Amino acid sequence: MYKNVIGKKSEKVKNIVEMGMVKKFADSIGDSHPLFIDEEYGKKSRYKGNIAPPTFPRVFDYGEIEELHLPNVGLIHGEQTYHYKRLLLVGETIYCFTEVADYYEKKASIGLLGFIVLKRYGEDEEGNTIFTENQTVIITEAVRKELVK
């Protein structure tokens, strides 16, 4: 169903690791580590400032892939992993984009499932990769039927 979008990428989108968003995110995940939320503590740390929680890139804008049309409801979050070259620093600019890495299907007791594998990237202003994210989204047969209408 989505084989034609494998390898397609979105345009890079500028994101800023903003302190207010980091504090809200840390609060929402229940992690009040002072490296995330206390600016004085961050200044005294080895990072000389605050850092973002490891799953913070979830809030970034990664752009759109024109040929990839997924519904806003009915999808199953299959898996998500992050790989970091270094931590995200509060105040820095990150350029993010998405690539469709793979698509495959499997028979299940509930019908044919589609698995779309997305790879997301976060780069610094020089184009160096800071992190990658691998995400698998599962498309149920019911959702697939709605997509082909």
N, C-alpha and C positions, 0 to 999 in steps of 0.2 A: 504494500500500500504506500509506503514512504521510501521505497528504494531509490526513487528519482531525486531525493533531496540529500542523500548521503554525500558528504563532502562540501555541501553548501555552508556558507558562513554569513553571519550578519556583519554589518558595518561596526566599527569600534565606537563605543559610547563613553563619553567622559563622565566619571563619577568622582565624588569627593568623600573621603572618610571623615565625616563631620562629627564633632564631639557630641552634639545633642542627639544625633541618631545612634551613636555608639552607646550612649547612656540609656536611651530608650530600649535598644536591642538587648543590652545586658540585663536590664530590668525585666524584659519580656521572657527571657530564658532563665531568669532566676539566678544569674551569676553576677554578684556584686563585687568581684575582685577589684581591688583598688587600681590595678594597672588599666582597667577599662574605664573607671568612673571618677577617680580622684586625681585631679590635675596636678596638685602638689606632689602626690606620691609618684605620678608619672614622670615629672621633671627630675626627681631624685633617683629614678630607676636607671638601669644600664642603657635603656632606650632613649633617655633624655626627653621622654614624652609618653603619652598614653598610646596604647595599642588597641586594636579591635579584637573581639572574640573570634575564635577560629571559624565559626559558621556565619560571621557577619556578611560575607559576600553574597549571601542569599538575598539581601535587600538591593543589590546593585541592578542597574539597567544594563542588559546585555544586547539590546537591539533586537530587531525582528528579521527573520528569514522569510522573504516574501512567499516562497513556495511551501512553507511549513504552516499548515493551518490545523491547530489543535484547539479543541473546545476548552472553555473555562471550567467546566464541570464534568465529572464522570471519569476522570483519569485516576490511575492509581500510582502513587509515589513508590517506585520500586526500590531504588537505591540512590545514595548520594555520598560521594567521597571527595575530600579536598586534599591537595598536595601542595605544600608551600615550599618556596625557595627561601622566603623570609617572611616575617610578620608584617601585618598591615599597620602603618603608623597613622595616628589621628592627624588630620590636616593635609594628608597627601592626596594627590590626584591619581586615579586609577582609570585606565582605559580597558573596557571589557567588551568581549564579543563571544558569540556562540557558534559552534560548528556541529553539524549533524554527523556523528561518528559512525553510526550503524543503525540498521533496522532489520529485525527478524521476527518471525512468527512461530508460535508453539501452540499445539492443541492442548486444551485443558478440559476438565470436567464441565466448566461453564462455557465452553466454546473456544473459538480461535482467539488467541491473545496476540497483540502486536507489541513489540518492545522497541521503543525508539531510544537510542543512546545519544545523549547530548554531551558535548565537551565544551566547557566554558573556560575562558581565559581572562586573567587580570594582569595587565602590564603597567609598568611605570611610564613616565613621559618619554623615556629613551627607547621604549619598545622591549624592555627586558621583562620576561615573565616573572611575576611575583607568585602567582598561584594558578592552579588548574582545578577544575571541578568536573567530575564525571557524574552524570545523572541518568538514571534509567526511568523512563515513564512507560507505564503499562496501559495499553488501550484495550478495553474489553470489547467483546463482540457487539454488545448493545451500543457502545459508543461508535464503533466502526460502522454499524448500520446507519446511524444518524449522520455520520460524515459523508457517506456516499449518496445520500438523498439528493 
